[in-house]
Amino acid sequence: MNKYIGVRLAGRYEIQEQVGIGGMANVYKARDLIDDITVAVKILKDEYIQNEEFLRRFRNEAKAIAGLSHPNIVKVYDVIYNDDVPAIVMEYIDGITLKEYIEREGILKWKEALHYTVQVLRALQHAHDKGIVHRDIKPQNIMLLMDGTIKVMDFGIARFARFETKTISGKVVGSVHYISPEQACGDVTDQKTDIYSVGVMLFEMLTGRLPFEADAAVSVAMMQVSKTPTRPRELNDTIPEGLEEIILKAMQKDTKARYQSAAEMLRDIDEFKKNPSIQFSYKYLSDDETPTRHFGAVSVETAAKKKEVAQEEEEEAKSPMIPILLGVTATVVVAVVVLLALLLPKLFSSTPAMEVPELVGMSITEAMEKYKEFDFSGHQTAYNDEYEEGIIFKQEIKAGQETKNPKLEVWVSLGAKKGEVPDVTEYQVGAAIDALKKAGFTNWTEIPEESSTVADGLVVRTFPQRGEEVSLATTVQIFYSVEKLEKVQVPNVLDMSVEQATSILQAKGLVVGEPVEVASDKAKGVVVYQDVTPETWVDQGTTVTLKVSSGEAQKTSYKMDIAIPSFITGEIEIKVTLNGETVKTSNIYADIPTWPLTIEGTGIGKLVIRIDEAVYLAYNVDFDKQTSTLLQDNTAALESKYNPVSSSAPADTPSSEPAVESAIAQPEEETTTDTTETQE
């Protein structure tokens, strides 16, 4: 029997069972008897406890991950050095490793692979921002939860980037199939090392294979240094070209050619997700062009191998020019064929471009009935707390953009995921929280309440009440018994971050309601209002509601009348854009002299008025000063379009009619007229 089973570490963590075996530590499931929650405890293996070098590495892990706080990184609760049992107490993750999932599924669809990759990159960016390099990114070190959430764990060989970064004892650190070339050589490593490993992992998810495999680990490490991987599309031709470029850029041998940060790779992935047909035009070396590198701490080439390479190079130098010229010609021909294959369909395509409407907030049924020119049959569904069941909450192509593909990808809400509030009456608060977690709830708050019937510290009631079915995102209020409520003075938390304000209020025994986001000039997340006046004396358990800044300034309305030219008759479409975004589209009859327009914005905005897609007027609108400046008046061009016989003014000359004036007078020195095409 394992000697740790049943042992209580630090007087509070009772070891229940072993759940994992690592290179230098084993992982156990344990119970935190004080907080009454399940935790994971990583205990250093016996053979390393007396080894100062490994103890230093173990302490480095604790130091590294204790400073990290990110939803995609495993949380650290406690670090234990006493009882001769070095251990780290972490959140318990109920899931499987990404490696297990890949082995079970084989090849993942690119959307799913990117869903996991994006989470890993966000976690790494957080760590890199704190100067921490993981150095052992691999699917075995990534947990996958049932809801698709990724948790990066095992910073066992992470170290601060500004400190010593060479390999330990001259050995390669990291798993050989995922290590970067610089790791394999024992060179200096930084955040780009993790980027390489992410590239390898993405390669594996999309092809079902590792880029380099061999019988011996040292052979795999040599391949990481000197061999170019097979292009992913050769193994899985369903991988889009742009995504293949992202993988290969992440896996470049030269760190300067690689993505320089997780944020940079995330930007390319975001561009690809917006347009899966995108091509980045990154250039890569083939195997024949890849310069040979020596293998540093792992291996060196033998003299015989060097001689063989030299002989091959000499033979190539003596080769006749004709095969080379033929090869170059063939390459050019292939390039031309590929180019024509890409361009000709676009040049001769007769499919008209269609403007994508605003679909978010509309029911899928209404969208299918109203926009019959589009195909919504492939829509996806997901639980969403903000939108009711059947309502579209996300669209891949933004409103106002054009597409020739009638198939639109949208996400339709299944409504809020619900669960039944468990009966936790007369539970200890910690046990009540554990019961809520098991029921699927993720938010709760503890509120003291005077009670003469329930013992101190036990739960009196909950809100929502026991047995009530509500959204799992609902904050469940846990009312626990106290003999007498104390009076506390409400602190002033204005201009603090919402996190800091919440912490201060809760420390006083006050309850913080769900923050309300409002438009404000202050930075996003800063408290701009509290509903209980500062320094007021209230009972413990009183709820304080905060309003926090959305980071967007309060929008101001601006009204103006748009003159409708007398030479235009019948029904017309007027489209209004502000800073390139469509804000209003209306179909009207042109028998009215003016069309009233009200828009909202902040600061100074570029306003463009189009009639039947042709630019008519353009203004700079100052929402703060409530003024507008005319930039462009294309009345003459419109007249030549609608009444070409009677109009003598060329389409590209300024209109002879007076410039359209704003409903608000403008400073004369600011008024300009520009008849060039408006650029948005």
N, C-alpha and C positions, 0 to 999 in steps of 0.2 A: 504494500500500500504506500502511496506517496506520502512522504513525511510531513508535507505541509497541509494535507487535508484535515480540517478541523482546527487548525492552528488559528489563533487570534492575533493579528499583527497590530502593533501600536495600541492595543487595548480596544480596537473598534472594528477591524476588518477580519471577519471570520471566513476563512478559505473553505469553499464548498467542493470545487472540482477543477481539474486541469482542462483547459479548453484550447491550448495552443502551445507549440514548441518552436522556439526561434533559435537563431544562431548562437546567441549568448545568454538568452533569458527564456524562461517559460512563462506562459500566461495562465492565470487562474481566474475562475469566477468566484466572487466573494460577496458577502453581505456587509454593508456599512451599518453597524448596529446603532449608531447615533442618528444618522439621517434616514435610516430605514430604507435604503435603496440598494439595488444590485450594482456592483462595480466590477471592473477588471483590474487585476493586480499582476504586474509584471515583476517577476523575481529573478535576479541574476542566478545563473547556474552555479552549482557548488564549485566546479573546477576553476571558476573565474573569480570567486570571492576573495581569494588570497592574491590575486594578480593585480598589482597596482595599475597597470596599463588599462586593463579591462574595466577596473573600477572607475578610472578616469573617464573612459568612454561612456560608461553607464551614467555617471554624474553629468556628463555633457548632454546626454539625451534628455535627462530631467531638466537641465537648465534651458535647453533649447525649446522644448515643447511647453514648458511652464509659462513661457512668455508669449505663447501663441493663443489667439482667440478668434476662431473662424468656424463657420458652420460646416465646412468641409474638412476640418482637422479634428482628430479625436481630442476630447477635453482631458486635461490633467487636473485631478482633484487634490492629490497629496503626494509627497515624496518622503520615503522612510529610509533612514540610514542606521537606525538603532537595531537592537536585538540580533546583530550580526546577519541581518537579512536585508540587503539593499533592495528596495522595491519602489515601484511607481504605481500609484493608484489612478486609474483612468475611468472614463465612462465606459459602460458595458455596451458593446455594439452587437445587436442581434441581427446577424446577416451572414453573407458568404463573401469570400474574397472575389475580387474581379477575375482573378486567374481561374478560380473554380467555375465562374459563370462563362468565361470564354471557352473553357474546355467542354462545358455542357452544350453551349450553343453553336460552337464551331466558328462561323463567320457572322459578325454582327452587321446590321444595316448601318449605313453611314450616319444617319440621324441619331441613332442610339449611341454609336461610338462617340460622336461629337458631344452628346449630352453628358457622357461620363468625362470626356477629355476636358471640356470647359470647366467642370467642377474641380478637377485636379489642378488645372492651370490657375484657377482663382485661389486655391489653397496655397500653391507654390508662390504666387505673386505676394500673398500676405507674408509668407515666411521670408521670401527674398527681401521684401521691404524692411524687415527687421534684421537683415544681414545673415540669415540662416539658409544654408544650402542643405537639401535633404540627402543627396548623394546615393540614394538607394531606391529610386522610384521604380517600381515594378508592380504588376497586377497582384502579386502575392501580398503586397503591403497596402493594398487599397480595399476597403470593405464596401460592399454594396448592400444597401438596405432595401427592404421590400418596396418602398415608395420611389426607388430610383436614386436616392441620395447617395453621394459618394463621401467616404470618410478616409482621408489619408492618415496613415499611422506609421509607427516604427521609425522615429527619427533617431534610430540607434547609432548611425554614423554621421548624423548631421553635425555640423560645426559652424562656428561663426566665421563668415567669409573673410573678415578682416584679420583673422588669426592664421596660424599654421594650417596649410591645406594639403600637404603631401600625404602619400599613403603611409599607413602604419606599419612599421617594421619592414618597409620595402615591399609589402604585399599589396595586391590589388584589393581595394575596398569596394564593395558593391557586387551585385549579381551579374555574372559575366555576360549573360545574354542581353542585358540592358545598360551596361556601363558605357560611358562615352570614351572616345579614343584617348582623350587626355587622362582619364582615369586609368585606362589600361596601361598607359605609358608611365604612370606615376608622376605626371605633370601637375601643375597648379590647376585647381578646379574652382569654378564659380557657378553662378546661377545657370549658365549656359549648359552645364553638365546635366542638370535636371531637364532642360529643354530637349536634349538629345534622347534621354530615357523616355520622355513623353512621346517623342516621335516613334521610337521603337514600339512602344505600347500601342499606339494608334495603328501602326503597321500590322501588328499582330491581331488586333480586333477586327480589322477590315479584310485580312487575307487568311486568317486562321493559322498562320505560320509565323515563326520568328525570322527576321531578316538573315541571321547567321546561325548556323547549327553545325556542330562537329562532335566527334567522340570525346575529344579532350577539351577541357575548359580553356587551356592556354591557346588552343587553335581558334576557338571562338573569339578570344580576346585579340588575337592577331588579325582576324577578319575585321573586327571593329576598327582597327587602326588603318588597314591597308586595302580592304575590299569594298567596292561599291555595292550596295544592296540591289537585288532585283527590283525593277520598278513594280510597285503594288498593282498597277493595272494589268501587268502580265500575269498576275496570279488571280486577279478578280477584276474582270473588265467592266463591272458595274460601278466601280469607283470613279466618280467624276474627275476630270483632269485637274481642275483647280485644287481638289482635295489631295490628289497625289502630289502636287507641287508643294502643298503645305507640309506633308509628311517628309518629303525629301529635303526640304529646306531645314526642317527641325533636325534632320539626321546628317547634316553636312559635317565632314571631318574637320574642316577648318572652322574654328569657333567664330571667326569674323564673318563667315558666309552664313552662319546659323542665325536663327532668331536671337536677338540680343536680350530679350526678356519675355516673361510669360505674357505680359500685357501686349507685346508686339504680335505674338502668335495668336492671342485672343482676337486682335483686330482683324487679322486675315480670316480667321474662322468666322467672325461675325459678317465680314463682307461676302464670304462664300455662302453662308446660310441665307443671306439676302438674295443672292444670285448664284445658284449652284452651277450655272454654265460659265461662270467667270474663269478667266485664265490669268495667272499672275506673271507669266513670262519669265520665271526664274530659270537660270541656266545652270546645268549641272555637268560635272565631269563624268565621263564613262570610265569603266575599269582601265581601258588602255591609256587614258589620259591622266589617271590618278597617280600622282607622284608617290614613289615608295617611301615609307617612313620606317625608322627603326623603332623597336618595340619597348625601349626603356627598361623599366624594372621587371617586365614580364618575360621578355625573350629577346634574342638578337638573331639576325640572319647569319647563317653559316657562310664560311668562305666559299664552299662549293656552290651554294645558292647564288651568291653574288657573281661568281664566275659564269654560271648558267644564264643569269639575267644579262650580263655583259655580252655573251655570245649571241643571245637573241637580238639584242639591240644592234650588234654589228651586222647580223644577217639582214635585218630590216633596212639598215642604211645602204646595203648593197643591192637591195631589191630594185627592179626596173621601175621607171616612172609610170608606165602605162597602167598597171593595176591600180596605182594610186589615183591617177586621173579618172579612171573608170569609176572608182569608189566615190570620188568627189562628185562626178557627174550624176551617179545614181542617187547620191544624197540630195543634190539640188532638185532632181526630178521628183523625188518623194516629197520634198518640202513644198514644191509647186502644187503637186496633186492635193496634198493636205490643205494648203491654203485655199485652193479653188473649192475644195469640198466644204470648207467652212464659210467662204464668202458668197459663192453662187446662190445657195438657198436664200441668203439674206437679200441679195441684189434683186432676185426675180420673184421674191415672195409677194403674193398678192393679198395676204391676210392683213386686214387693217388693224392698226393698234387701237386698243380700247382702254379708256380711262377706268381705273379701279375705283369703285365707290367706297364711302365710309361704311363699314359693315359692323364694327364693334358696337355692341349695344342693341343690335337688331336680332330678332329671332331667326334661326336658320330657315324656318318655314317661310317667313316674310322675304328673306333674301332670295330664296329659290323662286318665289312667285314674282318678285319685282325685277330681278335681274336674270332673265331667262337666257341671256347671251353668255352667261358664265356657268361653269360646271362646278357644283359644290359636293359632288358625290363622294369625294375622298376626304371629307372633313373628319377631323379627329375630335374625340371627346375627352374631357378631364374634369375632375372636381375643381370647383372654384368658389371661394367664399364671397366674392364681390358680385357675381352675376348669377341670376336665377337659371334654373334648368332650361335648356333649349336656346339660351342667348349666346351669341358669338362674343367671345371675350378677347380674341386675338386673330389677326390676319397677317399672313406672311408678307404680302405686298401692300405697302402703305396706300391710303386713300390719296387720289390725285396723280399717282404714278400710272404709266401706261404699260400695257402688256399685249402681246399677240397670242399668248396662250390662254384659252378660255377656262382652263382648269385652275381654280383658285383654292389655295390651301388655307383653311380657317380652322379655328379651335372652338368647339361648342361646349358650354358649361353643362355639367351634370348636376349643378347645384352644389351646395356645401355638403361635404361628407359629414354624416351625422353619427351620433352615438348616444347611448343612454347613460345619464349621470348615475354612477353607482351609489348605493347607500353606504355612507361612511360615518353615520351617526355614532358618536362615542368612540371613534377611532382616535389614536394619537395623530397629530397633524402630519407627521412624516409618513405614517401608514396610509393616511387618506390620500396624500399626494401620489404614493405608489399605486394605489387603486385607480386613481384617475389616469395615470400613465398607462396602466394595463388596459383601460377602457378606450385608449386612443387620444385622450385629451392632452393638449400641449401647453395650455395657459391656465394659470390659477393665481389667486392672491389670498393671503391669510389675513383675517379680520378678527380682532378680539371683540367679544360680546359678553356683557354681564349675564350670568345665569345662576339661578339658585337650585336648578335640578340636575345639571351636568357637572361632573367634577372638573376642576381646573385643568386646562391644557387639552381637554378632549373636544371633539367636534360637536357643536350644537346642531348645526344645519348647514346646508349649502344653497347657493343660488347660482344657476337654476336648481330646482328641487330634485331630490332623488327620484329616479325613474323617468324623468323628463328627457325626451329625445331632442337634442340640439346639435348645432354644428360643432365639430370637434375643435374648431378654432375658437370657440367661445371661451372667454375667461371665466372659470368657475370660482366663485367666491366661497371660501371656506371660513365659516364663522366658528371660532373656538372659544371655550369658556374661560372667563376670568372672574375673580371675585368682585372686583370693582374697577371700572374704567378710569384711567388716569387722564388728567387734562394735559395737553401739550400745546406749545405755541407753534403756529404754522410758520416755517421759514420762508424767506423770499428766494424763489428759484428763478426769477425772471432773468433772461439773457444767458441762462445756463443751457448746456446740451440736455436733451430730454433724458439721456441715460444718467447723467450726473444728478439732475433734478429728482428723478425717480428714486435713485439710491438715497439721497438726503431725506426725502419725504418718508420713505419706508423705514429708515433708521429711527425716525421719530414715532413709528407706530401708526403712520397714516397710510391710507390706501390710495393708490394712484389709478385713476380711471383710464380708459382707453384714450390716448392722446388724439386730439383733433387737429388735422393739418389745415393750415390757412395760408393764403397768399400774404407775403411779407417781404420787405426789403432786407431783412436779416438773413443770415446764412441758414441753409437747410438744417432742420432738426433743433434749432434754438427755440427755447420757450419764450413766447411773446405774451402769454396771458395765463393766469391761474385763477380759478373761480372762487377760491377762498382767500380773502385778503391777508397778505403777510402780517405776521405778529398777532393774528387773532388766536385766542385760546379756544381749543375745541377738544372733544373727546378723542382718545385714541380709537383708531378704526374709522375715523371720518374719511370720506372719499374726497380727494382733490383732483379735479379735472384740469388738464393742461391743454393749451393750444400751442402748436409748434409751427415754425415757419416751413413752408413748402420749398423755399429757396427761390420762388418766383415772385416778382413784384406784383402788387395789386394792379390788375388791368383797368384801363380807363376807356369809357365809351367815347366815340367821336362820330358826329353826324355830319353828313354832307348831301347835297342834291346833285345827281349826275344828269346833265342835259342830254336828251335823246335827239340826235340830228334829225331835222325835218325831212331829209331825203330818204330815210329808212322807213319802210312800211311793213305791215304784217307782223308775224310772231318772230321774236329774236331771243337768243340766249345770251344773258349777261353773266360773265364769270368774274369774280373778284378774288385776287390773290394778295396776300400780305406776306412779304419776305419769302415769296416763292411757294407758300402754302395756300391752297384753295380754302377760302373762308366762306364763300357764298356763291351759289349758282341759282339763277332764276330764269324762267321763261316768261316773257311779258309781250304785250302787244305795243308796237312802237308808235301808237297814236297818242301817247302822253308826252308832254314837254319835258318833264324831269322825272327821275327815278330816285326816291329817297333811299339813302344807304346809311346804316349804322354799323360800325365795326368796333372791336375791342383790341387793345394792345398796350404795350409799354414802350417808353422811350420814343425813338424815331424809327418809323417803319416805311418800307417801300411798298406802296399800294399801286396795283395795276388793274385797270378795268378792260375787259375784253368783250367785244360784241361778235357773236358767232365765231369765236376762237381768234379773231383778229384783234391785235392790240389797238385800243382806242385812246385811253388816257393813262398817264402814270404820274404819281405824286410821291413826295416825301411827306409823311404825316408825323407831326410832333404831338404825341398824345399828352405829354405833360403841359405844353404851352397851348394846346388846343388850336394849332395852326397847321396849314398844309401848304406845300410849295409845288406848283405844277412843273413837272420834268419833261413831259412829252404830250403832244396833242396830234393825233393822226387823223383828224377829221377829213382832211383833203384826200388822204389815201383811202379812207372808207367810202367817200363820195365817188371816187373813180371806180371802186369795186361795185357799189350798189347802183350807180347811175353813170356808167361810162360815157354815154353819148353827150349828156349835157355838161359833164365836168371837163374842164380844160386844164385843171391842175394836175401835174404829174404825181404819181403815187409817192415819189420819194422827196417831194418838196414840202416845206412848211405850209400848214393850212392858212388860207387867207381869212378864215373866220377868227373871231376873237378867242383867245385861250379860255378854256373852261375854268371859271373861278370857283374857289372853295366857298362853302357856306360861311366860313370864317375869313375875315380879311387877312391878307398875308403881307409881310414886309416886302416892299418893292425890290430892295436890293437882293432878296433871296430868290426872286422869281426868274426862272430860266426856261427855255424851250429847247428841246432836243428831239429831233425827228428820227434819230437812229433807232434800230430795233432794241426794245427793252431787254436787258439781260437780267435774269433772276437768279 
